[in-house]
Amino acid sequence: MIPTYIDISATLTRSLKLHQAPIAISFTETRPERIQAYDGNAPAGCRFWEEASARAFVTAPADHHLCAIGMYTHNLPSSTAQDEDLGDALKVFSDLGYLRAQDIPLVPKLQKQSKHVVYAPLSETPLTPEVVLLFVDASQTLILSEATQQLEAENPPAMGRPACAIVPQVVNTGRAALSLGCCGARAYLDVLTDVVALFAIPGLKLAAYTERIEALASANATLTHFHALRRRDVGAGKRPTVKESLAVLMASS
C-alpha cells in the first residue's frame, strides 16, 4: 500500500516528535483553481512557511513583493521597483560586511522560473511537493543527518543566510539540506526560535527519507536507553561489557 501524504506527515511527526507540522512547497506556472489565493500581507517570503502549517494557499509574485531577497532566491518575476529594492538591500548588506559582492554567487537561486508558489501542510498538499520543510531541533537534526548520510552517501550542507535559499538549494540539487536560518527569518517567524533550525527534504525522495527516518528514530530510542543504562552501571562502579549491557537492556524492555 502506497502511503498518502497524510500517512507520511504523521510518520515524520511521530518519529521526529515534531512540534510544527511538515510544510510542502510546490511551484507551478498556473494558479490551481481549487487552492485558495493568499490574502495576507507577508513581510517576507519565509513567513509563508509558518502560515502554511495551518492551511494551503497559492502565492503570486505580487505576494512576495516586500521580500526582495526571497524573490531573488526563488527566481520570481520582479518589477523595476523590486529590482531597486534588491539593490538597496544588497548595498546595506555589503556596507555591513554581511553579504559581500563576492558572496552573492554562493547564494542558491532557483534555476527554473515559476509564476506561483503553493504552500500547504504536508498532510493537505494538493500538489506533489518539490520541497518538504521541517522545523527541527538538534536532536531531530541528528536523525535527519543520519538519514541523509545513508541516502545521499554524504552529510547535508549546513547553510546560513538567507534562510529562503534552502528551497532552491534542495530543488536545484535534489538533495536534502540543513539551514541555520538567518536574522531576518528569525525576526519574521515566531516558530524559528534560537533552538530551532530548518531541514528540507526533496519531494522526489520523500518516501525514502520517511522510511529511513522512522527506522533511525526507533534505533536512536533503543540506543539512548542502552547508553543510559550503561552510564548508570559504570557510575555505580561496574565495568560491563557490551554484551552485559545488552542483556540489561533486554531485561528492562
C-alpha positions in Angstrom: 0.0 0.0 0.0 1.4 3.4 -1.1 1.4 5.8 1.9 -0.5 9.0 1.5 0.8 12.5 2.4 -1.3 12.2 5.5 0.5 9.0 6.4 3.9 10.4 5.6 3.3 13.6 7.6 2.1 11.5 10.6 5.1 9.3 10.4 7.6 12.2 10.2 5.8 14.0 13.1 5.7 10.9 15.3 9.2 9.7 14.5 10.9 13.0 15.0 8.5 14.3 17.7 7.9 17.5 15.6 6.3 20.4 17.3 5.4 22.0 13.9 3.6 20.3 11.0 5.8 19.5 8.0 5.3 22.0 5.2 5.0 21.2 1.5 6.3 23.7 -1.1 5.4 23.4 -4.8 6.0 25.6 -7.9 3.5 25.9 -10.8 3.1 28.1 -13.9 -0.7 28.4 -13.4 -2.7 29.1 -10.3 -4.6 25.9 -9.3 -8.3 26.9 -9.1 -9.0 24.6 -6.2 -6.4 26.3 -3.9 -7.2 29.5 -2.1 -5.2 32.5 -3.2 -3.0 34.1 -0.5 -5.0 37.0 1.1 -2.5 38.4 3.6 0.4 40.8 3.6 3.7 39.0 4.2 6.8 41.0 5.3 9.0 38.2 3.9 8.6 35.0 1.8 9.7 32.9 4.8 6.6 34.0 6.6 4.6 31.8 4.3 6.2 28.7 5.9 4.7 29.4 9.3 1.2 30.3 7.8 1.3 27.1 5.7 1.3 25.0 8.9 -2.4 25.8 9.3 -3.7 26.0 5.7 -3.0 25.6 2.0 -2.7 28.6 -0.3 -1.1 29.8 -3.5 1.0 32.9 -3.9 1.7 35.1 -6.9 4.9 37.2 -7.3 3.0 40.2 -6.0 2.5 38.4 -2.7 6.3 38.3 -2.3 6.9 42.0 -3.2 8.1 43.0 0.2 10.9 40.4 0.1 13.5 41.3 -2.5 15.8 38.6 -1.3 13.2 35.9 -1.4 12.1 37.0 -4.9 15.8 36.6 -5.9 16.4 33.2 -4.4 13.0 31.9 -5.8 13.7 33.4 -9.2 10.2 35.1 -9.3 9.3 37.7 -11.9 10.1 41.1 -10.5 9.3 44.7 -11.3 11.7 47.6 -11.7 10.8 48.8 -8.2 11.5 45.3 -6.7 14.9 45.2 -8.5 15.7 48.5 -7.0 14.7 47.2 -3.6 17.1 44.2 -4.1 19.9 46.6 -5.0 19.2 48.7 -1.9 19.2 45.6 0.3 22.4 44.3 -1.1 24.1 47.7 -0.6 23.1 47.7 3.1 24.3 44.1 3.4 27.6 45.0 1.8 28.1 48.1 3.9 27.7 45.9 7.0 30.0 43.3 5.7 27.1 40.8 6.0 26.9 39.8 2.3 29.7 41.0 0.1 29.7 41.1 -3.7 31.9 38.0 -3.9 29.4 36.2 -1.6 26.4 36.7 -3.9 27.2 33.9 -6.4 27.3 31.5 -3.5 23.7 32.1 -2.6 21.5 29.5 -4.3 18.9 30.8 -6.8 16.1 28.6 -8.3 17.2 27.6 -11.7 13.7 27.5 -13.1 11.2 30.4 -13.0 7.6 29.8 -11.9 4.7 32.3 -11.6 3.2 30.7 -8.5 4.3 29.0 -5.3 1.9 26.7 -3.4 2.4 26.3 0.4 0.5 23.7 2.5 0.7 21.4 5.4 2.2 18.2 4.0 -0.9 16.3 5.1 -3.1 18.5 3.0 -0.9 19.3 0.0 -2.9 19.4 -3.3 0.2 19.1 -5.4 3.3 16.9 -5.4 5.7 18.7 -3.2 9.1 19.7 -4.5 10.4 20.5 -1.1 9.2 19.4 2.4 10.3 21.7 5.1 10.7 20.7 8.7 11.3 22.9 11.8 13.8 20.9 13.9 16.0 21.0 17.0 19.4 19.4 17.4 18.1 16.0 18.5 15.8 15.8 15.5 18.6 17.1 13.2 20.7 14.2 14.4 18.3 11.6 13.0 17.8 13.6 9.8 21.6 13.9 9.2 21.9 10.1 9.7 19.2 9.6 7.1 20.9 11.9 4.7 24.2 10.1 5.1 22.5 6.8 4.3 20.5 8.0 1.3 22.9 10.5 -0.2 26.3 9.0 0.9 27.2 12.4 2.3 26.2 14.8 5.0 23.7 17.5 4.4 25.1 21.0 3.8 24.6 23.4 6.8 23.6 26.7 5.3 23.3 30.2 6.7 21.8 33.4 5.3 19.4 33.8 3.7 17.1 31.1 5.1 15.0 31.1 2.0 18.0 29.8 0.0 17.4 26.3 1.4 14.5 25.9 -1.1 16.4 26.5 -4.3 19.4 24.6 -2.8 17.2 21.4 -2.5 15.3 21.9 -5.7 18.4 22.5 -7.8 20.4 19.7 -6.3 17.8 17.1 -5.5 19.5 16.6 -2.1 18.4 17.4 1.4 19.9 20.4 3.3 20.0 22.0 6.7 19.6 25.7 7.2 20.5 27.6 10.4 18.2 30.3 9.3 19.1 34.0 9.2 18.4 37.0 11.3 15.6 38.1 9.0 13.7 34.8 9.2 14.2 34.7 13.0 12.6 38.1 13.1 9.6 37.2 10.9 8.9 33.7 12.2 7.7 33.0 15.7 8.4 29.3 15.3 12.1 29.9 14.4 13.4 30.3 17.9 17.0 30.2 19.0 16.9 26.4 19.4 15.2 25.7 16.0 16.7 25.2 12.6 15.3 24.2 9.2 15.7 21.0 7.3 14.4 20.5 3.8 13.8 17.2 2.0 13.5 16.9 -1.8 10.0 15.8 -2.7 11.1 13.1 -5.0 12.9 11.3 -2.2 10.3 11.9 0.5 9.2 8.3 0.8 12.7 7.0 1.1 13.6 9.7 3.7 10.4 8.8 5.7 11.3 5.1 5.8 14.9 5.8 6.9 13.8 8.5 9.5 11.3 6.1 11.0 13.9 3.3 11.3 16.6 5.6 12.6 14.3 7.2 15.2 13.5 3.8 16.6 17.1 2.8 16.6 18.1 6.0 18.4 15.5 5.5 21.0 16.8 2.0 21.8 20.4 3.1 21.8 19.6 6.0 24.0 18.2 3.6 26.6 21.2 1.3 26.2 23.6 4.2 26.8 21.6 5.5 29.8 21.7 2.0 31.4 25.4 1.7 30.7 26.1 5.1 32.2 24.2 4.1 35.3 26.1 0.9 35.8 29.5 2.5 35.1 28.6 5.3 37.5 27.9 2.6 40.1 31.4 1.3 39.8 30.7 -1.6 37.4 32.7 -2.4 34.3 30.1 -4.0 31.9 31.0 -5.4 28.5 28.7 -4.5 25.6 27.2 -8.0 25.8 26.4 -7.5 29.5 24.9 -4.1 28.9 22.8 -5.6 26.1 21.5 -8.2 28.5 20.5 -5.5 30.9 18.7 -3.6 28.1 16.8 -6.7 27.0 15.8 -7.4 30.6 14.5 -3.8 31.0 12.5 -3.9 27.8 
